[in-house]
Amino acid sequence: MKMTEQKQETILENLEFVYGKEKGTAVFEQVKSLVEHYRKKSLSPAKQWVDEKDIMVITYGDSIKEDGKAPLKSLKEFLQEHTDGKINSVHILPFYPYSSDDGFSVIDYLKVNPDLGEWKDIHNLAEEFDIMFDAVINHISSQSDWFKEYKNGNPAYEKFFVEADPEADYSTITRPRALPLLTKVETTRGDKYVWTTFSEDQIDLNFEYEGTLLSILDILAQYVEHGARYLRLDAIGFMWKKLGTTSIHLEETHRLVQIMRDALETIAPGTIIITETNVPHKDNISYFGNGHNEAHMVYQFPLPPLTLQAFQTEDATHLTNWAGNLEPTTEDTTFFNFLASHDGIGVRPVEGILNPEEVGVMVEKVKERGGNVSYKDNGDGTQSPYELNINYLDALTIPGESDEKKAHRFLAAQSILLSMMGVPGIYIHSLLGSRNDQEGVKESGRYRSINREKLNRCKLEEEIMKKGSLRNLIFTEYKRFISVRTEEKAFHPNASQEVFFTDKRIFSMKRKNTKENSEVTVLVNVSGEDVPVTLSGTNQAGDRVKDLLSDKTFHKDSGNLKLTLAPFEVLWLKESKE
């Protein structure tokens, strides 16, 4: 669609805020020209918003491999053949040429890593699934042409990176890693110190230079042209730097995200922007803006550690209190929920929710179960846990217990992911029942490799088909949960969510879609004990309630529903008309 006057006004206003009136006006004309160029291509996704059928798998392009075939092709075939058409979206983690960090140090934003395949493989996937691309735009590889040109003195790239004085005071800067903030590099203009938030190989881009923004907007538009429905803005909170501040979540960053949204909504209405900010909840949801002008989705970062803590302690109190205080989203926004990902389980998002002693208990249990802990530099000479590096199945389960009990406990946790308001993102290794990859850690020397195993397709297919194996127990039942979820309007990402308390061992809530007159009551036992529960005033008519997962029917007594949840049992209760 043509850029509306309102969008033009807001883009111009935001550009003037970021760059000043004179420069902002000049940049606006360039943005308008870029948007018009791509708008004529009619790139809009077929589906404008999300619903209960949207289920996303998060995976590397080579998580599933076989000899003689491009991994991206193997991935497509596996998902088509084994997920019964119930998974409609795929987040392919950075599939570009890279130099480190398993893809997040991008050498070329507009090429496909030849070890994974080529653009036609991405296009083929996009024909069958809604695809999320990673936009790793806070930083770029030191081996990229952009940085090489900078070092060689090319004037066109001179301002693309953030030069800094090593003698300045950086004590206020928020640091996600216990590594130096600045990296010394040799250039034709002499030695320079450049800003490197994450590592010396990941050089931060300078968005104070308008040419950087215009280049990135063009790349995002090309991603949409290549089939992206979702764009994940990686580590976006660090995009704007300013000495004397934290240099995270600054207003300029928010304005830049708003510009990206307005431009992309004009180029391809229905494109969804997701911001990735592994930070406390209040900062995270600030990327919704006013609910209509910034990110369409934000990652629900407190969910993984709080769900883990609930099952480790067999007490859902913290999870319940947090979920019960979530603000409702607008019709234009929702949460992106996940429990596991290519990274570890973030600890910062539970600041102010769990106390240091409770975090310490999680840390010790993770170590006992074969995991590791990554630390961040607090800026005052101290360090604190930043991330728990462990496979989520191993983090939840107790060493030595049976595969049946492991699967039961794990699937109970995954049911919370599927039940929550928002769109569920399921990590490939959770769907497939993978375990800690200790060999991967030894080979790479990196803690995060513990949850990034590359699976042989033939062996994987044998294991998921072997009745009674851990992979089979998890994969088969997970698919059934998904199948039930996608048929219930009450699980629409924007359906209301009312969390209530029954017992500290039970996570309880109602999902209600008033437009479709659909309501489901969710009960999840996070403990290994039988837990009796009485529900009153369920707002569900009739004297019978059916569990959607087991097809069991429960009868009310004088309007009250009395039942007992077995260890790690999950109930999705709905009025029964039978």
Disulfide bonds with the S-S distance in Angstrom:
none
